[in-house]
Amino acid sequence: MEKRILGKTDLNIAPIVFGGNVFGWTIDEQKSFEILDHFVESGFNFIRHGKW
């Protein structure tokens, strides 16, 4: 997967960011880990939590 530079940092992130505010609110721990494992295995590497 092609990664992109995040702003003026040296961080390379995937072009899609995962919104992580559902964890602990709408899905249980087991399902949370299943989703996160699949997300990382697919080449993504940035999870956003909270407000921008």
C-alpha positions as CSV (number, residue, x, y, z in Angstrom):
1,M,0.0,0.0,0.0
2,E,1.2,3.5,-0.8
3,K,1.9,5.5,2.3
4,R,1.8,9.4,2.5
5,I,3.8,11.8,4.7
6,L,1.7,13.2,7.6
7,G,2.0,17.0,7.5
8,K,5.5,18.3,8.2
9,T,6.5,15.1,10.0
10,D,8.5,12.1,8.9
11,L,5.5,9.8,9.6
12,N,4.3,7.6,6.7
13,I,0.6,6.7,7.0
14,A,-1.9,4.9,4.9
15,P,-4.3,7.2,2.9
16,I,-7.3,5.9,5.0
17,V,-7.6,6.6,8.7
18,F,-9.6,4.4,11.0
19,G,-12.0,6.1,13.4
20,G,-11.5,4.4,16.7
21,N,-14.1,6.0,18.8
22,V,-16.4,2.9,18.4
23,F,-14.3,0.7,20.6
24,G,-15.7,0.4,24.1
25,W,-19.0,2.0,23.0
26,T,-20.6,-0.1,20.3
27,I,-18.6,-3.3,20.0
28,D,-17.1,-5.7,22.6
29,E,-13.4,-6.4,23.2
30,Q,-13.2,-9.5,21.1
31,K,-14.8,-7.9,18.0
32,S,-12.6,-4.8,18.5
33,F,-9.5,-6.9,18.3
34,E,-10.8,-8.8,15.2
35,I,-11.4,-5.5,13.4
36,L,-8.1,-4.0,14.5
37,D,-6.1,-7.1,13.5
38,H,-7.7,-7.1,10.1
39,F,-7.1,-3.4,9.7
40,V,-3.3,-3.8,10.4
41,E,-3.0,-7.0,8.3
42,S,-4.5,-5.0,5.4
43,G,-1.6,-2.5,5.5
44,F,-3.3,0.4,7.3
45,N,-1.4,2.0,10.2
46,F,-3.3,5.0,11.6
47,I,-6.1,5.0,14.1
48,R,-7.8,8.3,15.0
49,H,-9.6,8.6,18.4
50,G,-11.5,11.7,19.5
51,K,-11.9,15.0,17.8
52,W,-9.6,16.5,15.2
